[in-house]
Amino acid sequence: MTTQRASREDTFIDGRDGPWEVIVGLEVHAQVSSDAKLFSGAPTAFGAEENSQVSLIDAAMPGMLPVVNEACIAQAVRTGLGLNAKINTKSIFARKNYFYPDLPQGYQISQFDRPIVGEGEVVLDMASDLPDAAKTSEHAPDEVRIGIERLHLEQDAGKSIHDQRPDVSLVDLNRSGVALMEIVSKPDLRSAAEAKAFVAKLRAILRTLGTCDGNMEQGSLRADVNVSVRRPGDAFGTRCEIKNVNSIRFIGEAIDAEAARQIAVLEEGGVIDQETRLYDPNSGETRAMRSKEEAHDYRYFPCPDLLPITFTDAFVSELAAALPELPDARKARFVEAYGLTAYDAGVLVADPAAADYFEAVAAGRDAKAAANWVTGELFGALNRRDLAMSDSPVTAAALGALLDLISDGTLSTRLARDVFDAMVETGRPPAEIVEEKGLKQVSDTGELEAIVDQLMADNPKQVDAVRNKPKAVGWFVGQVMQRTGGQANPAIVNQILKAKLGI
């Protein structure tokens, strides 16, 4: 499959003796959205009491045999379809042997040479897909195609807990057996910015499909980051893997830190050891963890307890027919149908709940104004309160009603922001707040003309100044707003002033 360009000069890093190119590949572990684990019926709810969601299979009790959860298979196939990937109608589970205290079997059931999903692709628009990009991104609008090597299913390990007692480590097996999709990119990424955009785009696809909730703070989406550097045009250098990075910001920081470390080592005449490293966000550095394992170190072999997974093309077609509108298609529709910028459309489709909310607000209204309120005031309020879209105290219907009050002249934009703040605090509809606080915009021309007449009578010098320099009319507008407590309709005020001052 054709992937992105081999090199890209605008991502090169200047070194002491010339430019360096960063090569990045990601292994993203996405927890499958499923009520049960991959090989048992144990629940998967986040935050449950330690060891309260563990079956005999998860604990690897003797004689217990795994049974494949069909729903997890379907979720993996749906994800593969969303990645424009090849679906393998026959795949095999294998045992990956390694020994950790939180891996009770002494091996992980994963997939090796016969994964459920093969090659695919994710297309990035660096002008709008980068999660923390400004509206004028440093990147020109630039389509970058990132190849997907494979997607395979595997079971998660448990969790070792080291900080509850000073003398021992504890093990929580709630995560043991939870279904993971490991999505492996090709080494097509060339910067921290591209890697961040890739993970953000992948998360948007997963959330839209409903195959993973994408909550990185809960560990349901995390990445192993492979980084190497080379002189432009040279063969790939030795890579190091940074394990279990659980935020998009930290992924970017880890890549920059590791690339800088490797360049410094090479420019001093050293060599890069292939190893697994950890990123410390407090120090902003990576540190060695262990030498990097190769596939043969895990002694893969087909799992004797599980038959090959086989399904028909009809099964795949049925799942494909039921897929929702994916982020790229929805973004294009938002630009075409609503007249949004690619940036605003990209921000909205990154979270399907936000996109749904926007469409409900925009129905029959000014779509650009709706987008501005959703991505500006609403997102800001949610971020300040650390709330998800699903927890928004302001419903789409209520925000739509607020925009209607602006459109019909009841509220100015400034007053609407005051009303919105009260809506966030109380959850009440805007009409109630406007009535209670007396915030209706003053549009009575008689009342406003009386105020203007009095101001002109009291300030004859200012009248002359405005007639000589019409742009100075803002002084009178400000005075009217002050006398009406900011509730005067500014459009009507300007009309009255222009008529009375002859400007």
VENPE-V424715 format. One record per helix or strand of 2 or more residues. SS is the DSSP state (2 for helix, 1 for strand). FROM is the first residue (numbers start at 1). TO is the last residue. If there is no record, write none. Layout:
ss=[SS/SS]
from=[FROM/FROM]
to=[TO/TO]
This chain:
ss=[2/1/1/2/1/1/1/1/1/1/1/1/2/2/1/1/2/1/1/2/1/1/2/2/2/2/2/2/2/2/2/2/2/2/2]
from=[9/13/18/70/90/94/107/120/143/159/170/179/192/216/221/240/248/275/285/295/301/309/313/327/342/352/367/389/396/413/430/445/460/470/490]
to=[11/15/31/82/91/97/110/125/155/161/172/185/209/218/230/245/267/280/291/298/302/310/321/338/349/362/384/391/407/426/437/458/468/483/501]
